[in-house]
């Protein structure tokens, strides 16, 4: 009786014009907002799998649809609303990735909310989206990602770094300007990284890092000392 009373109250004003029957509440329109190209296909697949059109809006289980959409790797938040008599509204908020991580040959993203999210093979096929993210690769590195992002990402020099690569269990190499490998010490911090980039720019201006070199190795593992080797001059 309680559910019937609520239903009667909600549509009592409409009864002046017409009487509604259960069959009048079939879903005719599904409005999806907030998504971009990289998650569009996955969202469409989840919606199609739920066979929404022509289902009865009154009895449709929005929680199953919610869980299906929330399971998409790059979807952070979903709001599903029934808009009577015939519309279903879906609002999607996607994650904002800042780094792509390869750990033990498995792919992850690190987003602005400091979450690490696994990325499946199908998602990685859309590599054009991920190629501009800061790249971090190694074995058993997930616990270090937040620290590394804090030091390297969104800094003036971050766009010059092609990637960070874990060497063994204790230190990292970084690739700068596509052809300079910087061997970092075991302990790194923001001031050290800024100092390394200042040194790189000074060396370039003095032509110690020769532009015609095929590759350059910069060894910064020793405190207050940097060794440089140009390869393939």
C-alpha positions in Angstrom: 0.0 0.0 0.0 2.8 2.4 0.8 4.4 2.0 -2.7 1.0 2.5 -4.4 0.3 5.6 -2.4 3.6 7.2 -3.5 3.0 6.3 -7.1 -0.5 7.8 -7.0 0.8 11.0 -5.5 3.5 11.4 -8.0 1.2 11.2 -11.0 -2.1 12.6 -9.6 -1.7 15.9 -11.5 -1.2 14.1 -14.8 -4.4 12.1 -14.4 -6.3 15.3 -15.4 -5.1 14.8 -18.9 -4.6 11.1 -19.2 -4.4 7.8 -17.3 -1.0 6.1 -17.1 -0.6 2.4 -17.4 2.4 0.3 -16.7 3.0 -0.2 -20.4 3.4 3.6 -20.8 6.8 3.5 -19.1 8.9 1.8 -21.7 12.4 3.3 -22.1 12.4 5.3 -25.3 15.5 7.5 -24.8 18.9 6.9 -23.1 20.9 10.1 -22.6 24.6 9.6 -21.8 26.8 12.6 -21.0 30.4 13.2 -19.7 32.3 10.6 -21.7 35.1 11.1 -24.2 36.3 9.1 -27.2 38.6 6.8 -25.3 35.8 5.3 -23.2 32.9 5.7 -25.6 33.0 2.2 -27.1 33.2 0.5 -23.6 30.2 2.6 -22.4 28.2 1.8 -25.5 29.0 -2.0 -25.1 27.8 -2.0 -21.5 24.6 -0.1 -22.3 23.8 -2.4 -25.3 24.4 -5.5 -23.1 21.6 -4.3 -20.7 19.1 -4.1 -23.6 17.6 -0.8 -22.2 15.3 0.2 -25.0 11.7 -0.8 -24.5 12.3 -2.1 -21.0 9.9 -0.8 -18.4 11.4 2.1 -16.6 9.4 1.4 -13.4 10.9 -2.0 -12.9 14.3 -1.5 -14.5 17.2 -2.3 -12.1 19.5 0.7 -12.4 22.0 -0.7 -10.0 23.1 -3.5 -12.4 23.7 -0.8 -15.1 25.6 1.3 -12.6 27.9 -1.6 -11.6 28.5 -2.4 -15.2 29.5 1.1 -16.1 31.6 1.6 -13.0 33.6 -1.5 -13.9 35.1 0.3 -16.9 38.7 1.1 -15.9 38.7 4.8 -16.8 35.3 5.6 -15.4 35.5 7.2 -12.0 31.9 8.1 -11.2 28.5 7.2 -12.6 25.0 8.6 -11.9 22.0 6.8 -13.3 18.6 8.5 -13.1 15.1 7.5 -14.1 13.2 10.4 -15.7 9.6 9.5 -16.0 7.8 8.5 -18.1 10.3 7.2 -20.7 13.8 8.6 -20.3 17.0 7.2 -18.7 19.8 9.6 -17.8 23.4 8.5 -17.4 26.1 10.9 -16.3 29.7 9.7 -16.5 32.8 11.2 -15.0 36.1 9.8 -16.3 39.4 9.5 -14.5 42.2 12.0 -15.2 45.3 9.9 -15.7 48.7 11.5 -15.2 51.0 8.4 -15.6 51.1 5.1 -17.4 52.8 2.3 -15.4 54.1 -1.0 -16.6 54.8 -3.2 -13.6 55.8 -6.9 -14.1 54.4 -6.5 -17.7 51.0 -5.5 -16.4 49.6 -2.0 -17.3 48.2 0.5 -14.9 47.3 4.2 -14.8 47.9 6.6 -11.9 45.2 9.3 -11.8 44.9 12.7 -10.1 43.1 11.2 -7.1 46.2 9.1 -6.4 44.5 5.9 -7.5 46.3 3.1 -9.3 43.9 1.4 -11.8 44.7 -1.8 -13.8 44.2 -1.3 -17.6 43.2 -4.3 -19.7 44.6 -5.3 -23.1 41.6 -3.9 -24.9 42.1 -0.5 -23.3 45.8 -0.5 -24.1 44.9 -0.8 -27.8 43.9 2.8 -27.6 47.6 3.7 -27.1 47.2 7.1 -28.8 45.4 8.3 -25.6 48.1 6.9 -23.3 51.2 7.9 -25.3 51.3 11.4 -23.8 51.2 10.2 -20.2 54.3 10.1 -18.0 55.8 6.6 -18.4 57.1 4.5 -15.6 58.4 0.9 -16.0 59.8 -1.7 -13.7 59.1 -4.7 -11.5 57.3 -4.3 -8.1 57.2 -0.5 -8.4 53.5 0.3 -7.5 54.4 1.4 -4.0 56.9 4.0 -5.4 54.6 5.6 -8.0 53.1 8.3 -5.9 56.5 9.4 -4.8 57.8 9.5 -8.3 54.8 11.4 -9.7 55.2 14.0 -6.9 58.8 14.6 -8.0 58.5 14.4 -11.8 55.0 15.0 -13.1 53.7 18.5 -14.0 57.1 20.1 -13.6 58.7 22.4 -16.2 60.9 19.5 -17.3 58.4 16.7 -17.2 57.6 16.9 -20.9 61.2 16.3 -21.7 61.2 12.9 -20.0 60.4 10.0 -22.2 60.2 7.6 -19.3 61.5 6.3 -16.0 62.9 2.7 -15.8 63.7 0.8 -12.7 67.2 -0.7 -12.6 67.4 -3.6 -10.2 65.8 -3.0 -6.8 67.4 0.3 -5.8 67.6 3.0 -8.5 66.2 4.4 -11.7 67.3 5.6 -15.2 65.4 8.3 -17.0 65.4 9.1 -20.7 65.5 12.9 -21.5 65.1 14.6 -24.8 64.6 11.2 -26.4 68.3 10.4 -26.6 69.9 11.2 -23.2 70.0 8.4 -20.6 70.4 9.8 -17.1 71.6 7.3 -14.5 70.0 8.5 -11.2 71.4 7.8 -7.8 69.6 5.6 -5.2 68.2 8.6 -3.4 66.4 11.2 -5.5 64.4 14.3 -4.6 63.1 17.4 -6.3 66.1 19.5 -5.8 68.4 16.8 -7.3 66.2 16.4 -10.4 66.1 20.2 -10.9 69.9 20.3 -10.5 70.3 17.6 -13.1 68.2 19.4 -15.7 70.1 22.7 -15.0 73.4 20.8 -15.6 72.0 19.2 -18.8 71.1 22.6 -20.2 74.5 24.1 -19.3 76.2 21.2 -20.9 74.1 21.6 -24.1 74.9 25.3 -24.2 78.7 24.5 -24.0 78.2 21.7 -26.6 79.4 19.0 -24.1 76.3 17.2 -25.1 76.8 17.1 -28.8 73.7 17.4 -30.9 75.1 15.0 -33.5 75.6 12.3 -31.0 73.4 9.2 -31.5 73.0 8.8 -27.8 74.3 10.4 -24.6 74.8 8.8 -21.2 74.8 11.0 -18.2 75.9 9.3 -15.0 74.7 11.2 -11.9 75.0 8.4 -9.4 77.9 9.9 -7.5 77.2 12.9 -5.2 78.2 16.2 -6.7 79.7 14.6 -9.8 78.3 14.0 -13.3 80.1 11.9 -16.0 79.1 12.2 -19.6 79.6 10.1 -22.6 78.5 10.8 -26.2 78.0 7.7 -28.3 78.1 7.5 -32.1 79.5 10.9 -32.9 
